[in-house]
Amino acid sequence: MQVSVESTGALERRMEVQVPAERVEKAVDERLQRMSRTVRLKGFRPGKVPVKVVRQQFGQQVRQEVLGDVMQSTFNEAVVQEKLTPAGGPRIEPINLEQGADLKYRAIFEVLPQIEIKGVESLSVERPAATVSTADVDAMIQNLREQRPSYSEVQREAKDTDRVTIDFDGTIDGTPFEGGKAENFPVDLGAGRMLADFEAGLRGAKPGDKKDIEMTFPANYAANLAGKQAKFAVTVHKVEERQLPELNDEFAKVYGVEEGGIERLRSEVQENMERELGEAIKARVKKQVLDGLLAANPIELPKSMVDAQVRELQLDAARRMGARDASQIPPPEGFQEPARRRVALSLLIGEVIRNANIQVDQAQVQSRFEELAAQYPDQGQALQQYRSNPQFRRQMEAAVLEDQVIDWLAQRAQVADKPSTFKEIMNFGA
């Protein structure tokens, strides 16, 4: 087999392969011979069809199949021979397929870039250092109380935390608009679920009031309303005062704590907050490590890999949007940068794994399975299902291996702890 390779770009290669005719004809003969033992033709007993007859009936079809198989197998042999690592499948262009002559074809493909990881020791990482304080737990418990309010009707002016039930009828330049009208609509003042100007117009309102609220829709609102002035005719039906539940054993039971009361609930809440804080800190460190790795190691990216990643992101976005046909798939332009980042990181992480000989830690994989299974009533059955699902195991092993790479890089980077708080990191707390 003769092979020649030409570089036609930074990563693109054009390879011509010439395969001796004898190899092709031998493969054709062997396949026809096998067919003669299984093919059924009128006038012949099964397994007794002469090869000559099989060749007459199926020769051209078999030859085309063999040519495709030989081109694929010899392409794989050629890239190994030339020490090339394709980034994806080749585009095959036949040059000579004539019977009796050497098979000759051209394969055009991209190769993976040569990567030498640099700058690991100079990576600079700020690791947030924070704990969950008693005040943070108090704030979370208060949040849990606010998720279980009750309301009682009052005869007074409405204020924040009250629930006001209203009818409203909105117009723009005297004309009603879609979504601008509702009856017996509840508004929780201060919750921020309505536009601020609309809520402001309801503060101080009493049951039975009729009033107009004039406001301007924000510039970033729905396109048909953005920046427009509207007038809402409002009728106030009732004002209700919010009451929060007492902190007692019954409240604890609402959140699944059957024994131990509020103290046990506080303990479980704190454990959850500490776990979430740890994950958030880990995510911040990971982002800094990966950003630094990318900055220190700019590499040429195979267009085929970027295009494939763009397509994957498009389809993922379409699924989340509930797209029903191809016309609803978002355009590729908005996915170019995230796709390039994903491809670059996958190549760099792969090189770190090879250079450092990092092997997936099966103990961590098992621990992750156990954490997931702990959420189910029958933990043993759930654990068995996780373990026996090959696809899920591969996904978990990939996630664990990536975390091991981040840890390996962070251990060699310049990491400085930066004092912080739960609220700064989680955007919640005291």
C-alpha positions in Angstrom: 0.0 0.0 0.0 1.4 3.4 -1.0 0.5 6.5 1.0 1.3 10.2 0.4 0.3 13.0 2.7 0.0 16.8 1.9 -0.7 19.5 4.4 -3.4 21.8 3.0 -3.9 23.9 6.1 -2.9 24.2 9.7 -4.7 21.0 10.6 -6.1 19.8 7.2 -4.4 16.9 5.5 -4.9 15.5 2.0 -3.8 11.9 1.8 -3.7 9.7 -1.3 -3.8 6.0 -0.8 -3.0 3.3 -3.5 -4.1 -0.3 -2.7 -2.9 -3.2 -4.8 -5.6 -4.6 -7.1 -4.8 -8.1 -5.7 -6.0 -7.1 -2.2 -9.3 -5.8 -3.6 -9.9 -8.8 -5.8 -9.1 -11.2 -3.0 -11.6 -9.5 -0.7 -14.3 -9.7 -3.5 -13.6 -13.4 -4.1 -13.8 -14.2 -0.3 -17.1 -12.4 0.1 -18.6 -14.1 -3.0 -17.4 -17.5 -1.7 -19.1 -16.8 1.6 -22.3 -15.8 -0.1 -22.4 -19.0 -2.2 -22.8 -20.9 1.1 -25.8 -19.0 2.2 -27.5 -17.4 -0.8 -30.8 -18.8 -2.1 -31.4 -18.9 -5.9 -34.0 -20.8 -7.9 -32.8 -24.0 -9.3 -30.1 -24.6 -6.7 -30.1 -26.2 -3.3 -29.1 -24.0 -0.4 -25.3 -23.8 -0.1 -24.8 -25.4 -3.5 -24.9 -22.2 -5.7 -21.7 -22.1 -7.8 -19.5 -19.1 -7.1 -19.6 -18.2 -10.8 -23.4 -17.9 -10.7 -23.1 -15.8 -7.5 -20.6 -13.5 -9.2 -22.9 -13.1 -12.2 -25.9 -12.2 -10.0 -24.2 -10.1 -7.2 -20.6 -9.3 -8.5 -21.1 -5.6 -9.0 -23.0 -5.1 -5.7 -20.4 -7.0 -3.8 -17.5 -5.1 -5.4 -19.0 -1.8 -4.4 -19.4 -3.0 -0.8 -15.8 -4.3 -0.8 -14.4 -1.1 -2.2 -16.1 0.9 0.6 -14.9 -1.5 3.3 -11.3 -1.5 1.8 -11.2 2.3 1.7 -12.3 2.5 5.3 -9.8 -0.1 6.6 -6.9 1.1 4.5 -7.6 4.7 5.6 -7.2 3.5 9.3 -4.0 1.7 8.4 -2.6 4.7 6.6 -3.1 7.2 9.4 -1.4 4.7 11.8 1.4 4.3 9.3 1.8 8.1 8.9 1.4 8.7 12.7 -1.6 10.9 12.2 -4.5 11.5 14.6 -7.7 12.4 12.7 -10.0 14.9 14.4 -13.0 13.3 12.7 -14.1 11.2 9.7 -12.5 11.8 6.3 -14.1 13.0 3.1 -13.2 10.3 0.6 -12.7 11.1 -3.1 -12.2 8.1 -5.4 -9.5 8.5 -8.0 -9.5 5.0 -9.6 -12.0 2.3 -9.0 -11.5 0.3 -12.2 -11.6 -3.5 -11.9 -8.1 -5.0 -12.3 -6.3 -1.8 -11.5 -5.0 -0.6 -8.2 -7.6 1.1 -6.0 -6.7 4.7 -5.6 -8.5 7.3 -3.5 -8.0 10.7 -1.8 -8.9 11.3 1.9 -9.3 14.8 3.2 -9.5 15.3 6.9 -8.3 17.3 9.9 -5.9 16.1 12.5 -5.8 17.0 16.2 -3.4 19.8 17.1 -0.1 19.0 18.8 -0.4 20.2 22.3 2.2 20.9 25.0 0.6 22.0 28.2 2.2 25.2 29.5 1.7 27.6 32.4 0.2 25.3 35.0 2.5 26.5 37.8 1.7 30.1 37.0 -2.1 29.7 37.1 -3.5 32.2 39.6 -6.6 31.2 41.5 -8.5 33.0 44.2 -10.4 30.5 46.3 -13.3 32.0 48.3 -13.0 31.1 52.0 -16.4 31.2 53.8 -18.5 29.4 56.4 -22.2 29.1 57.1 -22.9 31.4 60.1 -25.8 31.2 62.5 -27.2 34.3 60.9 -27.1 32.6 57.5 -29.1 29.6 58.9 -31.6 32.1 60.5 -32.1 33.7 57.1 -32.7 30.3 55.5 -35.2 29.3 58.1 -36.9 32.6 57.6 -37.0 31.9 53.9 -38.7 28.5 54.7 -41.3 30.3 56.8 -42.0 32.7 54.0 -42.7 29.8 51.7 -45.6 28.7 54.0 -47.6 31.9 54.6 -51.3 32.2 55.5 -53.4 35.3 54.9 -56.2 37.0 56.8 -58.4 39.8 55.4 -57.9 43.3 56.9 -59.6 46.7 56.5 -56.7 49.0 56.1 -54.2 50.4 53.6 -52.0 47.9 51.9 -48.3 47.6 52.7 -45.4 45.4 51.7 -45.9 41.7 52.5 -49.7 42.1 52.1 -51.6 40.3 49.4 -53.9 42.6 47.4 -56.6 41.1 45.2 -57.5 43.3 42.2 -59.1 43.7 38.8 -57.1 45.7 36.3 -57.7 46.8 32.8 -54.7 48.3 30.9 -54.7 50.5 27.9 -52.0 52.2 25.7 -53.2 55.4 24.1 -56.7 54.4 25.1 -56.4 51.0 23.3 -56.5 47.7 25.3 -53.5 45.3 24.7 -53.0 41.6 25.1 -52.3 40.5 28.7 -53.3 43.9 30.0 -56.5 42.7 31.8 -57.3 40.4 34.7 -59.9 39.8 37.4 -59.4 38.8 41.0 -55.7 38.9 40.5 -53.5 38.4 43.6 -50.5 40.7 44.0 -48.0 40.0 46.8 -46.6 43.5 47.6 -42.8 43.6 47.9 -42.3 40.2 46.3 -41.1 41.8 43.1 -43.2 39.6 40.8 -44.9 42.7 39.3 -43.3 45.7 37.8 -42.1 48.1 40.5 -44.2 51.1 39.3 -47.4 48.9 39.3 -46.7 47.7 42.9 -46.0 51.2 44.0 -49.4 52.3 42.8 -51.0 49.6 45.0 -49.3 50.6 48.3 -51.7 52.5 50.4 -54.8 51.2 48.6 -57.8 50.0 50.7 -60.5 47.5 49.9 -63.1 49.0 47.6 -60.7 51.6 46.1 -60.8 52.4 42.4 -57.8 54.1 41.0 -55.7 54.6 37.9 -52.0 53.6 37.8 -49.9 55.2 35.1 -46.5 53.6 34.3 -44.0 53.1 31.5 -42.9 49.6 30.5 -39.1 49.1 30.8 -37.0 49.2 27.7 -36.1 45.5 28.0 -39.7 44.4 28.3 -41.6 42.4 25.7 -41.0 44.0 22.3 -44.6 45.0 21.7 -44.7 46.9 25.0 -41.1 48.0 25.7 -40.8 51.7 26.5 -44.6 52.4 26.1 -46.7 54.3 28.6 -49.8 52.5 29.9 -52.7 53.3 32.1 -54.3 50.7 34.3 -57.8 51.1 35.8 -57.6 49.2 39.1 -60.4 48.0 41.4 -59.2 46.7 44.9 -61.3 43.9 46.2 -59.5 42.9 49.3 -56.3 43.4 51.3 -54.9 40.4 53.3 -52.2 40.4 55.9 -49.5 37.8 55.8 -48.9 35.5 58.8 -45.8 33.2 59.0 -45.9 29.9 60.7 -44.5 29.4 64.2 -41.2 27.7 64.6 -42.3 24.5 66.3 -42.4 20.8 65.8 -45.3 21.0 63.3 -43.3 23.4 61.2 -40.3 21.0 61.2 -42.6 18.1 60.1 -43.7 20.1 57.0 -40.1 19.9 55.9 -39.7 16.2 56.6 -38.2 16.3 60.1 -40.4 13.9 62.1 -38.2 13.9 65.2 -35.9 16.5 66.8 -38.1 19.5 66.0 -36.6 22.9 65.1 -33.1 22.1 66.3 -32.9 19.0 64.0 -34.4 21.1 61.1 -31.7 23.8 61.7 -29.0 21.1 61.7 -30.2 19.6 58.4 -30.6 23.1 56.9 -27.0 24.0 57.9 -25.7 20.7 56.4 -27.4 21.5 53.1 -26.1 25.0 53.1 -22.6 23.9 53.8 -22.8 21.3 51.0 -24.1 23.9 48.5 -21.4 26.4 49.6 -18.7 23.8 49.1 -20.1 23.1 45.6 -20.2 26.8 44.8 -16.6 27.4 45.9 -15.5 24.3 43.9 -17.3 25.7 40.8 -15.5 29.1 41.2 -12.1 27.5 41.5 -12.9 25.2 38.5 -13.8 28.2 36.3 -10.7 30.1 37.2 -8.5 27.0 36.6 -10.1 26.3 33.2 -10.0 30.0 32.2 -6.3 30.1 33.1 -5.5 26.9 31.2 -7.2 28.3 28.1 -5.4 31.6 28.3 -2.0 29.9 28.7 -2.5 27.4 25.9 -4.0 28.9 22.8 -4.5 26.1 20.2 -5.7 25.7 16.7 -9.1 24.0 16.7 -10.3 21.5 14.1 -13.3 23.1 12.3 -15.1 19.7 12.1 -15.0 19.4 15.9 -16.2 22.9 16.4 -19.0 22.5 13.9 -20.1 19.3 15.6 -20.2 21.0 19.0 -22.2 23.9 17.6 -24.7 21.5 16.2 -25.0 19.7 19.5 -25.5 23.0 21.4 -28.2 24.1 18.8 -30.1 20.8 19.3 -29.8 21.1 23.1 -31.2 24.6 23.0 -34.0 23.5 20.7 -35.0 20.8 23.1 -35.1 23.2 26.0 -37.2 25.6 24.0 -39.6 22.8 23.0 -38.9 23.2 19.3 -41.0 20.9 17.2 -39.3 21.0 13.9 -36.0 22.0 12.2 -37.2 25.5 11.4 -37.3 26.3 15.2 -33.6 25.4 15.8 -31.8 28.6 16.8 -29.1 29.8 14.3 -25.5 28.6 14.8 -23.9 32.0 15.2 -24.7 32.4 18.9 -23.0 29.1 19.7 -19.6 29.6 18.1 -17.8 30.8 21.2 -19.2 28.3 23.7 -18.5 25.5 21.1 -14.9 26.7 20.7 -14.4 26.8 24.4 -15.8 23.3 24.9 -13.6 21.8 22.1 -10.5 23.6 23.3 -11.0 22.5 26.9 -11.7 18.9 25.9 -8.4 18.8 24.0 -6.4 20.4 26.8 -8.0 18.2 29.5 -7.3 15.1 27.4 -3.7 16.1 27.1 -3.4 16.7 30.8 -4.9 13.2 31.4 -2.4 11.6 29.1 0.7 13.5 30.3 -0.1 13.0 34.0 -1.5 9.5 33.5 -4.6 10.3 35.5 -6.8 7.3 36.0 -10.5 7.6 37.0 -10.9 7.0 40.7 -13.6 4.3 41.0 -14.0 5.0 44.7 -15.2 8.5 43.8 -17.5 7.1 41.2 -19.0 4.7 43.7 -19.4 7.6 46.2 -21.3 9.6 43.6 -23.6 6.7 42.9 -24.3 6.3 46.7 -25.0 10.1 47.0 -27.6 9.8 44.2 -29.1 6.6 45.5 -29.5 8.1 49.0 -32.3 10.3 47.6 -34.6 7.2 46.9 -36.6 5.1 49.4 -35.0 1.9 48.2 -31.4 2.9 48.1 -30.1 -0.6 47.3 -32.2 -0.9 44.2 -31.4 2.6 43.0 -27.7 2.0 43.5 -27.9 -1.3 41.5 -29.6 0.5 38.7 -26.9 3.2 38.5 -24.1 0.6 38.6 -25.7 -1.5 35.9 -26.3 1.3 33.4 -23.2 1.5 31.2 -24.1 4.9 29.7 -24.7 6.5 33.1 -21.5 4.9 34.4 -19.5 6.4 31.5 -21.0 9.8 32.2 -20.2 9.6 35.9 -16.6 8.4 35.2 -16.1 11.3 32.8 -17.4 13.8 35.4 -15.1 12.3 38.1 -12.1 12.3 35.8 -12.7 16.0 34.9 -12.8 16.8 38.6 -9.6 14.9 39.2 -7.9 17.0 36.4 -9.1 20.2 38.1 -7.7 19.0 41.4 -4.4 18.1 39.7 -4.1 21.5 38.1 -5.2 23.4 41.3 -2.6 21.5 43.3 0.1 23.0 41.0 -1.4 26.4 40.6 -0.9 29.6 42.7 -4.0 29.4 44.9 -4.7 32.1 47.4 -7.7 32.0 49.8 -9.9 35.1 49.7 -12.1 35.9 52.8 -15.7 35.9 51.8 -19.2 35.2 53.2 -22.0 32.8 52.4 -24.1 35.7 51.1 -21.4 37.0 48.7 -20.9 33.5 47.2 -24.5 32.3 47.2 -26.3 35.7 46.8 -28.4 34.7 49.8 -28.0 34.9 53.6 -27.4 37.4 56.4 
